[in-house]
Amino acid sequence: MSLTTTVKTTVNIDEDVWEEFKRTVDRRYGGTRNLSKVVEEAISNYNTLELLRDAARALNVEPGEYPSSTEVETIRPSVDGASMIVREMRDEREARLHGH
Amino acid sequence: MDTSAVTKRYVRERGSDQIDTLYRAAEQGKIRLAYSIWNVGEVLGVLDKMRTRGSLTQQQYDAAISLYFGENEKLVRLNSLVIAPLTSAILVESWRIIGEQHVYAADAVQIATSAQMGANLFLTADKRLTEAASNHGLEAINVEEKNDIQEKIE
């Protein structure tokens, strides 16, 4: 069982932005009881290091020691065409969206 | 950095030397690298495609993925790399870029992220994206064509 600690904090937010946010939460959840949870989720989206770790966990990549630059350059595979695949993936997606 | 530039760090191919120069400079604190959180999925997608096509063995794929996560976490912790969140401001700007540069959404996100972060250089290995980023007012470099990264760092 894991225990999580919560904090109560004060931040200054533009009133219009905050009211619109509360209305959005209300529309989605039928009330604002989940406000803290949604704020936490929005903050998590900003914490990209945690997202990167989540991705590693999702792929079962065990956190190990950080590699040095030399290790990266020595261990990585040599294969042509990686950057071309990026264009290929984006074009494929665009073609699918346009029904080609 | 566009995904096409980031992948060159974890799979050696044309242009990898340029990207290595940048990563080493970042590790030494001379520059700060940045790319969108969107690119994480694309990097993983590229490596997965290479594996399924047989260009990478399972062992090579595992090594590349492990190096990617390990080094990127290290650089973020050193404040040498920013993985930019996909904010509403970046999304809105990318939608404007789609109409302005006639590019696909993922390309527009690359340009919008770079512009919003005030990047000095936009790095890609994609000719079309180099042109679109230049047209948007960014100093764009195709790392497969130009070899002056060291000068830019200095």
gemmi code that builds the backbone of each chain (N, CA, C; Angstrom):
import gemmi

chains = {
    "A": [
        ("MET", (0.847, -1.198, 0.000), (0.000, 0.000, 0.000), (0.881, 1.245, 0.000)),
        ("SER", (0.575, 2.175, -0.924), (1.402, 3.383, -0.954), (0.616, 4.568, -0.384)),
        ("LEU", (1.312, 5.381, 0.335), (0.688, 6.563, 0.914), (1.087, 7.784, 0.119)),
        ("THR", (0.128, 8.618, -0.222), (0.476, 9.856, -0.914), (0.167, 11.028, 0.000)),
        ("THR", (0.996, 12.029, -0.097), (0.809, 13.219, 0.709), (0.276, 14.327, -0.186)),
        ("THR", (-0.704, 15.037, 0.281), (-1.202, 16.171, -0.491), (-0.786, 17.476, 0.188)),
        ("VAL", (-0.737, 18.529, -0.583), (-0.406, 19.838, -0.025), (-1.525, 20.818, -0.376)),
        ("LYS", (-1.699, 21.762, 0.501), (-2.643, 22.849, 0.220), (-1.800, 24.070, -0.103)),
        ("THR", (-2.052, 24.684, -1.245), (-1.208, 25.807, -1.650), (-2.052, 26.955, -2.205)),
        ("THR", (-1.435, 28.087, -2.368), (-2.146, 29.261, -2.903), (-1.423, 29.748, -4.149)),
        ("VAL", (-2.149, 29.903, -5.228), (-1.562, 30.471, -6.448), (-2.505, 31.554, -6.968)),
        ("ASN", (-1.965, 32.504, -7.699), (-2.792, 33.551, -8.297), (-3.075, 33.213, -9.754)),
        ("ILE", (-4.340, 33.104, -10.086), (-4.751, 32.737, -11.445), (-5.755, 33.766, -11.937)),
        ("ASP", (-5.651, 34.101, -13.196), (-6.605, 35.014, -13.807), (-8.034, 34.503, -13.523)),
        ("GLU", (-8.878, 35.407, -13.051), (-10.213, 34.997, -12.601), (-11.034, 34.352, -13.727)),
        ("ASP", (-10.971, 34.959, -14.910), (-11.745, 34.422, -16.038), (-11.280, 32.999, -16.394)),
        ("VAL", (-9.950, 32.826, -16.379), (-9.388, 31.501, -16.704), (-9.860, 30.474, -15.675)),
        ("TRP", (-9.831, 30.861, -14.397), (-10.219, 29.939, -13.327), (-11.700, 29.576, -13.409)),
        ("GLU", (-12.542, 30.598, -13.659), (-13.991, 30.345, -13.739), (-14.315, 29.436, -14.917)),
        ("GLU", (-13.644, 29.680, -16.051), (-13.888, 28.848, -17.223), (-13.422, 27.416, -16.955)),
        ("PHE", (-12.293, 27.310, -16.250), (-11.773, 25.979, -15.892), (-12.784, 25.235, -15.022)),
        ("LYS", (-13.352, 25.928, -14.031), (-14.333, 25.286, -13.148), (-15.578, 24.862, -13.928)),
        ("ARG", (-15.997, 25.721, -14.881), (-17.158, 25.358, -15.704), (-16.850, 24.103, -16.532)),
        ("THR", (-15.621, 24.041, -17.058), (-15.220, 22.877, -17.861), (-15.250, 21.600, -17.017)),
        ("VAL", (-14.708, 21.701, -15.794), (-14.704, 20.539, -14.892), (-16.135, 20.150, -14.558)),
        ("ASP", (-16.966, 21.141, -14.321), (-18.375, 20.906, -13.995), (-19.076, 20.162, -15.136)),
        ("ARG", (-18.822, 20.628, -16.376), (-19.464, 19.987, -17.535), (-18.991, 18.537, -17.678)),
        ("ARG", (-17.704, 18.314, -17.427), (-17.159, 16.972, -17.637), (-17.553, 15.999, -16.533)),
        ("TYR", (-17.560, 16.486, -15.291), (-17.793, 15.576, -14.150), (-19.119, 15.809, -13.434)),
        ("GLY", (-19.903, 16.778, -13.910), (-21.177, 17.051, -13.251), (-20.998, 17.648, -11.867)),
        ("GLY", (-20.009, 18.473, -11.697), (-19.734, 19.117, -10.408), (-18.268, 19.469, -10.316)),
        ("THR", (-17.907, 20.121, -9.228), (-16.500, 20.531, -9.101), (-15.795, 19.792, -7.957)),
        ("ARG", (-16.384, 18.651, -7.554), (-15.749, 17.875, -6.487), (-14.379, 17.348, -6.908)),
        ("ASN", (-14.226, 17.151, -8.242), (-12.960, 16.598, -8.749), (-11.938, 17.686, -9.101)),
        ("LEU", (-12.200, 18.910, -8.665), (-11.355, 20.035, -9.064), (-9.867, 19.785, -8.765)),
        ("SER", (-9.570, 19.357, -7.542), (-8.164, 19.131, -7.160), (-7.526, 18.071, -8.058)),
        ("LYS", (-8.319, 17.025, -8.333), (-7.791, 15.938, -9.165), (-7.465, 16.448, -10.575)),
        ("VAL", (-8.361, 17.309, -11.111), (-8.143, 17.806, -12.476), (-6.980, 18.797, -12.507)),
        ("VAL", (-6.857, 19.614, -11.459), (-5.711, 20.539, -11.381), (-4.413, 19.716, -11.337)),
        ("GLU", (-4.443, 18.649, -10.553), (-3.261, 17.786, -10.437), (-2.910, 17.169, -11.799)),
        ("GLU", (-3.949, 16.774, -12.528), (-3.733, 16.189, -13.849), (-3.126, 17.220, -14.802)),
        ("ALA", (-3.639, 18.483, -14.733), (-3.109, 19.550, -15.596), (-1.637, 19.813, -15.268)),
        ("ILE", (-1.317, 19.802, -13.985), (0.074, 20.025, -13.568), (0.958, 18.874, -14.049)),
        ("SER", (0.419, 17.664, -13.957), (1.183, 16.489, -14.409), (1.529, 16.587, -15.893)),
        ("ASN", (0.612, 17.169, -16.674), (0.888, 17.331, -18.104), (2.086, 18.240, -18.337)),
        ("TYR", (2.337, 19.107, -17.389), (3.455, 20.046, -17.508), (4.762, 19.400, -17.060)),
        ("ASN", (4.647, 18.370, -16.238), (5.831, 17.704, -15.691), (6.319, 16.642, -16.675)),
        ("THR", (7.030, 17.097, -17.683), (7.378, 16.202, -18.786), (8.416, 15.142, -18.388)),
        ("LEU", (9.219, 15.430, -17.370), (10.181, 14.413, -16.926), (9.436, 13.190, -16.386)),
        ("GLU", (8.358, 13.458, -15.646), (7.554, 12.355, -15.119), (6.873, 11.598, -16.261)),
        ("LEU", (6.448, 12.343, -17.290), (5.834, 11.691, -18.458), (6.845, 10.781, -19.165)),
        ("LEU", (8.076, 11.261, -19.245), (9.134, 10.459, -19.870), (9.349, 9.167, -19.077)),
        ("ARG", (9.340, 9.298, -17.752), (9.503, 8.102, -16.909), (8.311, 7.157, -17.079)),
        ("ASP", (7.114, 7.750, -17.192), (5.920, 6.924, -17.407), (6.066, 6.115, -18.693)),
        ("ALA", (6.586, 6.788, -19.741), (6.775, 6.098, -21.027), (7.765, 4.953, -20.863)),
        ("ALA", (8.841, 5.201, -20.118), (9.852, 4.146, -19.894), (9.227, 2.969, -19.150)),
        ("ARG", (8.433, 3.282, -18.148), (7.781, 2.209, -17.370), (6.826, 1.419, -18.256)),
        ("ALA", (6.088, 2.150, -19.117), (5.124, 1.492, -20.007), (5.821, 0.505, -20.940)),
        ("LEU", (7.083, 0.794, -21.272), (7.832, -0.084, -22.168), (8.759, -1.041, -21.403)),
        ("ASN", (8.541, -1.089, -20.083), (9.341, -1.979, -19.215), (10.838, -1.707, -19.300)),
        ("VAL", (11.192, -0.438, -19.491), (12.611, -0.086, -19.495), (13.013, 0.174, -18.046)),
        ("GLU", (13.924, -0.648, -17.569), (14.359, -0.525, -16.177), (15.235, 0.708, -16.016)),
        ("PRO", (14.942, 1.534, -14.988), (15.824, 2.676, -14.775), (17.199, 2.202, -14.309)),
        ("GLY", (18.205, 2.558, -15.040), (19.563, 2.146, -14.671), (20.426, 3.374, -14.499)),
        ("GLU", (21.720, 3.170, -14.600), (22.620, 4.318, -14.514), (22.505, 5.121, -15.808)),
        ("TYR", (22.673, 6.433, -15.687), (22.611, 7.262, -16.887), (23.813, 6.959, -17.786)),
        ("PRO", (23.579, 6.823, -19.101), (24.710, 6.548, -19.994), (25.535, 7.807, -20.242)),
        ("SER", (26.835, 7.631, -20.435), (27.671, 8.772, -20.814), (27.491, 9.023, -22.306)),
        ("SER", (27.956, 10.171, -22.779), (27.889, 10.468, -24.213), (28.622, 9.399, -25.015)),
        ("THR", (29.776, 9.005, -24.509), (30.580, 7.999, -25.221), (29.823, 6.679, -25.307)),
        ("GLU", (29.147, 6.311, -24.218), (28.376, 5.057, -24.244), (27.263, 5.133, -25.276)),
        ("VAL", (26.562, 6.271, -25.323), (25.479, 6.414, -26.311), (26.038, 6.223, -27.713)),
        ("GLU", (27.157, 6.881, -27.978), (27.724, 6.860, -29.333), (28.353, 5.515, -29.688)),
        ("THR", (28.730, 4.746, -28.686), (29.353, 3.443, -28.934), (28.313, 2.332, -29.061)),
        ("ILE", (27.303, 2.403, -28.188), (26.330, 1.293, -28.113), (25.239, 1.379, -29.192)),
        ("ARG", (24.828, 2.587, -29.566), (23.687, 2.723, -30.500), (23.945, 1.985, -31.819)),
        ("PRO", (22.865, 1.490, -32.422), (23.033, 0.772, -33.689), (23.258, 1.732, -34.859)),
        ("SER", (23.909, 1.240, -35.890), (24.110, 2.019, -37.123), (23.142, 1.515, -38.179)),
        ("VAL", (22.152, 2.322, -38.467), (21.151, 1.942, -39.486), (20.678, 3.211, -40.187)),
        ("ASP", (20.639, 3.190, -41.495), (20.140, 4.355, -42.234), (18.613, 4.379, -42.258)),
        ("GLY", (18.079, 5.566, -42.386), (16.648, 5.691, -42.666), (15.759, 6.055, -41.507)),
        ("ALA", (16.322, 6.221, -40.291), (15.476, 6.528, -39.133), (14.723, 7.845, -39.330)),
        ("SER", (15.445, 8.859, -39.773), (14.777, 10.165, -39.901), (13.759, 10.177, -41.039)),
        ("MET", (13.992, 9.320, -42.045), (13.011, 9.256, -43.148), (11.690, 8.652, -42.666)),
        ("ILE", (11.792, 7.784, -41.655), (10.573, 7.147, -41.141), (9.662, 8.177, -40.474)),
        ("VAL", (10.244, 9.229, -39.903), (9.420, 10.272, -39.284), (8.512, 10.896, -40.343)),
        ("ARG", (9.104, 11.247, -41.475), (8.307, 11.847, -42.567), (7.268, 10.850, -43.059)),
        ("GLU", (7.697, 9.611, -43.174), (6.806, 8.553, -43.656), (5.594, 8.413, -42.711)),
        ("MET", (5.855, 8.425, -41.399), (4.763, 8.258, -40.423), (3.797, 9.434, -40.505)),
        ("ARG", (4.358, 10.646, -40.619), (3.479, 11.834, -40.672), (2.672, 11.851, -41.964)),
        ("ASP", (3.304, 11.478, -43.074), (2.586, 11.468, -44.351), (1.510, 10.383, -44.373)),
        ("GLU", (1.853, 9.230, -43.790), (0.876, 8.127, -43.729), (-0.360, 8.558, -42.964)),
        ("ARG", (-0.117, 9.230, -41.836), (-1.227, 9.670, -40.979), (-2.089, 10.683, -41.734)),
        ("GLU", (-1.429, 11.592, -42.420), (-2.164, 12.608, -43.167), (-2.995, 11.962, -44.274)),
        ("ALA", (-2.371, 10.989, -44.959), (-3.079, 10.307, -46.047), (-4.291, 9.548, -45.515)),
        ("ARG", (-4.110, 8.887, -44.347), (-5.236, 8.150, -43.751), (-6.368, 9.101, -43.388)),
        ("LEU", (-6.000, 10.280, -42.839), (-7.027, 11.243, -42.438), (-7.805, 11.762, -43.637)),
        ("HIS", (-7.098, 11.812, -44.784), (-7.759, 12.302, -45.991), (-8.367, 11.159, -46.812)),
        ("GLY", (-8.321, 9.975, -46.262), (-8.977, 8.836, -46.912), (-8.257, 8.323, -48.137)),
        ("HIS", (-6.924, 8.599, -48.248), (-6.165, 8.114, -49.415), (-5.760, 6.670, -49.227)),
    ],
    "B": [
        ("MET", (14.287, 20.805, -31.502), (14.669, 19.721, -32.398), (13.428, 18.960, -32.850)),
        ("ASP", (13.430, 18.702, -34.122), (12.398, 17.834, -34.679), (12.760, 16.376, -34.343)),
        ("THR", (11.780, 15.495, -34.389), (12.025, 14.081, -34.101), (13.106, 13.491, -35.008)),
        ("SER", (13.119, 13.931, -36.259), (14.104, 13.403, -37.214), (15.531, 13.726, -36.782)),
        ("ALA", (15.706, 14.783, -36.004), (17.029, 15.124, -35.469), (17.315, 14.295, -34.210)),
        ("VAL", (16.336, 14.168, -33.350), (16.530, 13.433, -32.086), (16.901, 11.970, -32.353)),
        ("THR", (16.235, 11.342, -33.316), (16.475, 9.909, -33.563), (17.930, 9.640, -33.981)),
        ("LYS", (18.562, 10.635, -34.588), (19.952, 10.446, -35.032), (20.912, 10.243, -33.868)),
        ("ARG", (20.486, 10.625, -32.696), (21.329, 10.416, -31.519), (21.320, 8.941, -31.093)),
        ("TYR", (20.250, 8.236, -31.372), (20.104, 6.863, -30.842), (20.204, 5.786, -31.921)),
        ("VAL", (20.236, 6.254, -33.190), (20.513, 5.362, -34.310), (21.536, 6.097, -35.169)),
        ("ARG", (22.689, 5.504, -35.339), (23.728, 6.218, -36.094), (23.418, 6.187, -37.586)),
        ("GLU", (23.335, 7.389, -38.176), (23.106, 7.514, -39.614), (23.638, 8.875, -40.057)),
        ("ARG", (23.377, 9.241, -41.297), (23.874, 10.525, -41.798), (23.344, 11.668, -40.916)),
        ("GLY", (24.242, 12.535, -40.479), (23.837, 13.664, -39.641), (24.008, 13.413, -38.148)),
        ("SER", (24.308, 12.160, -37.784), (24.460, 11.845, -36.348), (25.624, 12.617, -35.719)),
        ("ASP", (26.691, 12.831, -36.485), (27.852, 13.557, -35.940), (27.453, 14.962, -35.492)),
        ("GLN", (26.609, 15.596, -36.290), (26.148, 16.960, -35.963), (25.357, 16.946, -34.653)),
        ("ILE", (24.476, 15.969, -34.554), (23.635, 15.865, -33.353), (24.495, 15.509, -32.138)),
        ("ASP", (25.516, 14.665, -32.347), (26.415, 14.321, -31.239), (27.110, 15.570, -30.707)),
        ("THR", (27.523, 16.428, -31.606), (28.183, 17.687, -31.202), (27.258, 18.495, -30.308)),
        ("LEU", (25.991, 18.541, -30.673), (25.004, 19.300, -29.884), (24.784, 18.666, -28.509)),
        ("TYR", (24.629, 17.354, -28.484), (24.372, 16.682, -27.203), (25.569, 16.825, -26.260)),
        ("ARG", (26.774, 16.753, -26.828), (27.958, 16.907, -25.980), (28.041, 18.334, -25.440)),
        ("ALA", (27.713, 19.307, -26.287), (27.723, 20.711, -25.835), (26.661, 20.931, -24.759)),
        ("ALA", (25.537, 20.263, -24.915), (24.463, 20.394, -23.918), (24.893, 19.782, -22.590)),
        ("GLU", (25.542, 18.630, -22.667), (25.982, 17.976, -21.436), (27.014, 18.827, -20.696)),
        ("GLN", (27.789, 19.582, -21.465), (28.796, 20.465, -20.843), (28.189, 21.793, -20.398)),
        ("GLY", (26.914, 21.960, -20.621), (26.236, 23.178, -20.183), (26.443, 24.371, -21.101)),
        ("LYS", (26.940, 24.123, -22.318), (27.180, 25.239, -23.251), (25.897, 25.681, -23.950)),
        ("ILE", (25.005, 24.738, -24.157), (23.735, 25.037, -24.814), (22.622, 24.254, -24.107)),
        ("ARG", (21.399, 24.601, -24.427), (20.273, 23.829, -23.908), (19.455, 23.329, -25.096)),
        ("LEU", (19.203, 22.045, -25.105), (18.400, 21.456, -26.174), (16.930, 21.466, -25.775)),
        ("ALA", (16.060, 21.368, -26.743), (14.622, 21.315, -26.446), (13.883, 20.580, -27.555)),
        ("TYR", (12.871, 19.866, -27.158), (11.934, 19.315, -28.140), (10.597, 19.095, -27.456)),
        ("SER", (9.587, 18.877, -28.249), (8.224, 18.739, -27.720), (8.002, 17.344, -27.116)),
        ("ILE", (7.175, 17.278, -26.105), (6.778, 15.991, -25.518), (6.140, 15.093, -26.596)),
        ("TRP", (5.568, 15.717, -27.611), (4.984, 14.981, -28.742), (6.018, 14.038, -29.359)),
        ("ASN", (7.275, 14.502, -29.395), (8.319, 13.766, -30.095), (8.678, 12.442, -29.419)),
        ("VAL", (8.377, 12.331, -28.124), (8.695, 11.077, -27.418), (8.010, 9.915, -28.138)),
        ("GLY", (6.745, 10.092, -28.441), (5.983, 9.041, -29.137), (6.529, 8.767, -30.526)),
        ("GLU", (6.976, 9.829, -31.201), (7.514, 9.629, -32.555), (8.859, 8.900, -32.514)),
        ("VAL", (9.702, 9.250, -31.549), (10.991, 8.541, -31.422), (10.726, 7.048, -31.195)),
        ("LEU", (9.804, 6.754, -30.278), (9.475, 5.354, -29.993), (8.877, 4.683, -31.226)),
        ("GLY", (8.067, 5.442, -31.968), (7.435, 4.924, -33.183), (8.457, 4.572, -34.256)),
        ("VAL", (9.447, 5.433, -34.417), (10.505, 5.192, -35.410), (11.278, 3.920, -35.052)),
        ("LEU", (11.670, 3.826, -33.783), (12.453, 2.652, -33.369), (11.634, 1.374, -33.506)),
        ("ASP", (10.344, 1.478, -33.173), (9.479, 0.303, -33.302), (9.329, -0.111, -34.763)),
        ("LYS", (9.168, 0.878, -35.653), (9.046, 0.565, -37.088), (10.313, -0.114, -37.594)),
        ("MET", (11.462, 0.382, -37.136), (12.732, -0.210, -37.578), (12.840, -1.657, -37.093)),
        ("ARG", (12.323, -1.894, -35.894), (12.352, -3.260, -35.358), (11.423, -4.174, -36.149)),
        ("THR", (10.207, -3.695, -36.407), (9.246, -4.564, -37.103), (9.663, -4.813, -38.558)),
        ("ARG", (10.407, -3.874, -39.138), (10.885, -4.071, -40.515), (12.152, -4.913, -40.576)),
        ("GLY", (12.714, -5.162, -39.409), (13.925, -5.973, -39.375), (15.211, -5.174, -39.518)),
        ("SER", (15.101, -3.835, -39.532), (16.317, -3.007, -39.614), (17.065, -3.028, -38.291)),
        ("LEU", (16.319, -3.231, -37.204), (16.933, -3.352, -35.885), (16.582, -4.711, -35.306)),
        ("THR", (17.556, -5.350, -34.692), (17.244, -6.582, -33.954), (16.573, -6.170, -32.636)),
        ("GLN", (15.967, -7.139, -31.968), (15.341, -6.839, -30.671), (16.374, -6.270, -29.702)),
        ("GLN", (17.576, -6.823, -29.758), (18.643, -6.373, -28.851), (19.042, -4.918, -29.156)),
        ("GLN", (19.137, -4.592, -30.442), (19.496, -3.216, -30.823), (18.382, -2.241, -30.441)),
        ("TYR", (17.138, -2.691, -30.646), (15.987, -1.869, -30.267), (16.012, -1.596, -28.766)),
        ("ASP", (16.208, -2.647, -27.973), (16.253, -2.485, -26.516), (17.362, -1.520, -26.109)),
        ("ALA", (18.506, -1.641, -26.769), (19.642, -0.772, -26.433), (19.312, 0.689, -26.761)),
        ("ALA", (18.736, 0.910, -27.942), (18.419, 2.287, -28.375), (17.388, 2.933, -27.441)),
        ("ILE", (16.365, 2.165, -27.086), (15.321, 2.681, -26.196), (15.918, 3.020, -24.825)),
        ("SER", (16.728, 2.135, -24.323), (17.326, 2.332, -23.012), (18.245, 3.553, -23.009)),
        ("LEU", (19.031, 3.711, -24.073), (19.916, 4.882, -24.175), (19.088, 6.160, -24.258)),
        ("TYR", (18.023, 6.102, -25.031), (17.162, 7.287, -25.194), (16.596, 7.737, -23.848)),
        ("PHE", (15.957, 6.823, -23.133), (15.351, 7.214, -21.853), (16.420, 7.654, -20.852)),
        ("GLY", (17.504, 6.896, -20.787), (18.549, 7.204, -19.805), (19.192, 8.553, -20.057)),
        ("GLU", (19.583, 8.787, -21.291), (20.287, 10.058, -21.559), (19.348, 11.262, -21.466)),
        ("ASN", (18.119, 11.083, -21.924), (17.193, 12.223, -21.885), (16.814, 12.598, -20.462)),
        ("GLU", (16.630, 11.609, -19.607), (16.355, 11.926, -18.204), (17.556, 12.635, -17.578)),
        ("LYS", (18.738, 12.130, -17.900), (19.960, 12.759, -17.366), (20.038, 14.234, -17.790)),
        ("LEU", (19.815, 14.492, -19.080), (19.944, 15.866, -19.576), (18.863, 16.795, -19.021)),
        ("VAL", (17.659, 16.259, -18.822), (16.604, 17.095, -18.213), (17.027, 17.472, -16.794)),
        ("ARG", (17.555, 16.492, -16.071), (17.989, 16.760, -14.689), (19.138, 17.766, -14.636)),
        ("LEU", (19.986, 17.744, -15.667), (21.102, 18.698, -15.726), (20.649, 20.074, -16.218)),
        ("ASN", (19.377, 20.187, -16.552), (18.819, 21.413, -17.145), (19.468, 21.706, -18.499)),
        ("SER", (19.907, 20.651, -19.173), (20.514, 20.788, -20.493), (19.524, 20.425, -21.601)),
        ("LEU", (18.383, 19.935, -21.192), (17.345, 19.551, -22.150), (15.985, 19.928, -21.570)),
        ("VAL", (15.171, 20.557, -22.405), (13.792, 20.841, -22.022), (12.887, 19.996, -22.907)),
        ("ILE", (12.051, 19.179, -22.281), (11.015, 18.487, -23.055), (9.761, 19.311, -22.849)),
        ("ALA", (9.425, 20.065, -23.871), (8.367, 21.078, -23.731), (6.986, 20.428, -23.687)),
        ("PRO", (6.148, 20.858, -22.752), (4.778, 20.326, -22.727), (3.987, 20.830, -23.935)),
        ("LEU", (2.976, 20.092, -24.273), (2.113, 20.504, -25.388), (1.034, 21.419, -24.810)),
        ("THR", (1.374, 22.679, -24.679), (0.455, 23.625, -24.037), (-0.610, 24.114, -25.011)),
        ("SER", (-1.637, 24.741, -24.469), (-2.690, 25.301, -25.329), (-2.111, 26.375, -26.234)),
        ("ALA", (-1.146, 27.155, -25.731), (-0.540, 28.215, -26.554), (0.181, 27.609, -27.761)),
        ("ILE", (0.885, 26.501, -27.542), (1.593, 25.849, -28.656), (0.595, 25.251, -29.643)),
        ("LEU", (-0.465, 24.653, -29.132), (-1.472, 24.067, -30.031), (-2.115, 25.134, -30.914)),
        ("VAL", (-2.498, 26.251, -30.277), (-3.165, 27.322, -31.047), (-2.210, 27.866, -32.111)),
        ("GLU", (-0.936, 28.062, -31.706), (0.059, 28.558, -32.670), (0.255, 27.542, -33.801)),
        ("SER", (0.256, 26.253, -33.451), (0.448, 25.234, -34.495), (-0.711, 25.232, -35.485)),
        ("TRP", (-1.908, 25.507, -34.995), (-3.067, 25.540, -35.905), (-2.928, 26.702, -36.895)),
        ("ARG", (-2.366, 27.798, -36.397), (-2.144, 28.954, -37.278), (-1.089, 28.583, -38.339)),
        ("ILE", (-0.061, 27.864, -37.896), (1.032, 27.485, -38.801), (0.548, 26.521, -39.886)),
        ("ILE", (-0.396, 25.663, -39.543), (-0.938, 24.722, -40.544), (-1.469, 25.491, -41.755)),
        ("GLY", (-2.229, 26.546, -41.477), (-2.789, 27.337, -42.559), (-1.762, 28.207, -43.252)),
        ("GLU", (-0.794, 28.651, -42.473), (0.213, 29.570, -43.017), (1.259, 28.836, -43.864)),
        ("GLN", (1.696, 27.655, -43.380), (2.787, 26.939, -44.055), (2.317, 25.684, -44.793)),
        ("HIS", (1.032, 25.381, -44.681), (0.457, 24.220, -45.371), (1.185, 22.925, -44.986)),
        ("VAL", (1.386, 22.760, -43.682), (2.064, 21.550, -43.192), (1.090, 20.736, -42.349)),
        ("TYR", (1.477, 19.490, -42.087), (0.669, 18.603, -41.259), (0.830, 19.002, -39.789)),
        ("ALA", (-0.151, 18.660, -38.965), (-0.194, 19.100, -37.562), (1.095, 18.800, -36.791)),
        ("ALA", (1.655, 17.599, -36.981), (2.869, 17.235, -36.226), (4.047, 18.126, -36.624)),
        ("ASP", (4.109, 18.496, -37.907), (5.160, 19.419, -38.352), (4.941, 20.796, -37.724)),
        ("ALA", (3.696, 21.220, -37.697), (3.367, 22.540, -37.141), (3.704, 22.602, -35.648)),
        ("VAL", (3.511, 21.492, -34.937), (3.841, 21.453, -33.501), (5.348, 21.659, -33.307)),
        ("GLN", (6.150, 21.101, -34.211), (7.607, 21.284, -34.104), (7.962, 22.762, -34.222)),
        ("ILE", (7.385, 23.409, -35.205), (7.692, 24.825, -35.455), (7.164, 25.686, -34.310)),
        ("ALA", (5.937, 25.430, -33.891), (5.320, 26.234, -32.824), (6.093, 26.095, -31.513)),
        ("THR", (6.535, 24.879, -31.208), (7.291, 24.656, -29.966), (8.599, 25.437, -30.002)),
        ("SER", (9.282, 25.350, -31.131), (10.561, 26.048, -31.278), (10.368, 27.559, -31.156)),
        ("ALA", (9.339, 28.062, -31.813), (9.073, 29.507, -31.775), (8.707, 29.948, -30.361)),
        ("GLN", (7.872, 29.168, -29.716), (7.421, 29.560, -28.379), (8.543, 29.523, -27.361)),
        ("MET", (9.511, 28.639, -27.568), (10.639, 28.548, -26.635), (11.722, 29.559, -26.941)),
        ("GLY", (11.560, 30.292, -28.054), (12.565, 31.279, -28.429), (13.885, 30.621, -28.815)),
        ("ALA", (13.785, 29.487, -29.504), (15.000, 28.742, -29.867), (15.868, 29.523, -30.853)),
        ("ASN", (17.178, 29.409, -30.686), (18.116, 30.056, -31.609), (18.224, 29.284, -32.918)),
        ("LEU", (18.070, 27.979, -32.821), (18.176, 27.130, -34.013), (17.059, 26.105, -34.028)),
        ("PHE", (16.577, 25.796, -35.219), (15.590, 24.732, -35.387), (16.276, 23.620, -36.165)),
        ("LEU", (16.360, 22.441, -35.573), (17.123, 21.350, -36.186), (16.230, 20.216, -36.637)),
        ("THR", (16.414, 19.824, -37.864), (15.611, 18.753, -38.436), (16.445, 18.030, -39.494)),
        ("ALA", (15.950, 16.892, -39.963), (16.599, 16.211, -41.081), (15.599, 16.142, -42.234)),
        ("ASP", (14.634, 17.019, -42.215), (13.527, 16.967, -43.167), (13.524, 18.244, -44.009)),
        ("LYS", (13.634, 18.059, -45.311), (13.749, 19.214, -46.219), (12.502, 20.111, -46.159)),
        ("ARG", (11.334, 19.442, -46.212), (10.081, 20.205, -46.206), (9.928, 21.025, -44.931)),
        ("LEU", (10.293, 20.406, -43.817), (10.158, 21.074, -42.524), (11.186, 22.200, -42.378)),
        ("THR", (12.367, 21.997, -42.952), (13.389, 23.057, -42.921), (12.826, 24.309, -43.605)),
        ("GLU", (12.207, 24.107, -44.754), (11.653, 25.239, -45.512), (10.528, 25.919, -44.746)),
        ("ALA", (9.635, 25.108, -44.189), (8.488, 25.677, -43.459), (8.949, 26.456, -42.235)),
        ("ALA", (9.930, 25.921, -41.523), (10.428, 26.603, -40.321), (11.125, 27.904, -40.710)),
        ("SER", (11.886, 27.868, -41.803), (12.548, 29.095, -42.276), (11.510, 30.132, -42.660)),
        ("ASN", (10.491, 29.697, -43.362), (9.425, 30.624, -43.767), (8.715, 31.230, -42.563)),
        ("HIS", (8.745, 30.488, -41.453), (8.102, 30.987, -40.241), (9.034, 31.913, -39.453)),
        ("GLY", (10.247, 32.110, -39.964), (11.174, 33.047, -39.317), (12.187, 32.417, -38.389)),
        ("LEU", (12.260, 31.070, -38.386), (13.248, 30.393, -37.536), (14.528, 30.154, -38.330)),
        ("GLU", (15.649, 30.111, -37.627), (16.884, 29.724, -38.305), (16.922, 28.202, -38.332)),
        ("ALA", (16.552, 27.650, -39.455), (16.393, 26.196, -39.557), (17.594, 25.561, -40.239)),
        ("ILE", (18.034, 24.451, -39.678), (19.178, 23.726, -40.237), (18.779, 22.288, -40.503)),
        ("ASN", (19.075, 21.844, -41.724), (18.915, 20.432, -42.042), (20.241, 19.755, -41.693)),
        ("VAL", (20.233, 18.973, -40.629), (21.495, 18.401, -40.126), (22.111, 17.387, -41.081)),
        ("GLU", (21.359, 16.965, -42.086), (21.936, 16.045, -43.060), (22.666, 16.813, -44.163)),
        ("GLU", (22.369, 18.082, -44.282), (22.957, 18.865, -45.370), (24.040, 19.817, -44.897)),
        ("LYS", (23.834, 20.453, -43.764), (24.809, 21.440, -43.291), (25.749, 20.825, -42.278)),
        ("ASN", (26.945, 21.372, -42.224), (27.946, 20.806, -41.319), (28.586, 21.911, -40.476)),
        ("ASP", (27.779, 22.866, -40.048), (28.365, 24.008, -39.335), (27.799, 24.151, -37.913)),
        ("ILE", (27.396, 23.033, -37.328), (26.835, 23.073, -35.980), (27.845, 23.615, -34.970)),
        ("GLN", (29.094, 23.157, -35.095), (30.129, 23.608, -34.150), (30.254, 25.128, -34.175)),
        ("GLU", (30.223, 25.699, -35.361), (30.311, 27.176, -35.479), (29.113, 27.827, -34.805)),
        ("LYS", (27.966, 27.255, -34.982), (26.747, 27.825, -34.390), (26.828, 27.802, -32.871)),
        ("ILE", (27.398, 26.726, -32.328), (27.515, 26.627, -30.873), (28.447, 27.715, -30.353)),
        ("GLU", (29.538, 27.930, -31.083), (30.521, 28.930, -30.636), (30.006, 30.340, -30.857)),
    ],
}
model = gemmi.Model(1)
for chain_id, residues in chains.items():
    chain = gemmi.Chain(chain_id)
    for i, (resn, *xyz) in enumerate(residues, 1):
        res = gemmi.Residue()
        res.name, res.seqid = resn, gemmi.SeqId(i, " ")
        for name, pos in zip(("N", "CA", "C"), xyz):
            atom = gemmi.Atom()
            atom.name, atom.element = name, gemmi.Element(name[0])
            atom.pos, atom.b_iso = gemmi.Position(*pos), 0.0
            res.add_atom(atom)
        chain.add_residue(res)
    model.add_chain(chain)
structure = gemmi.Structure()
structure.add_model(model)
structure.setup_entities()
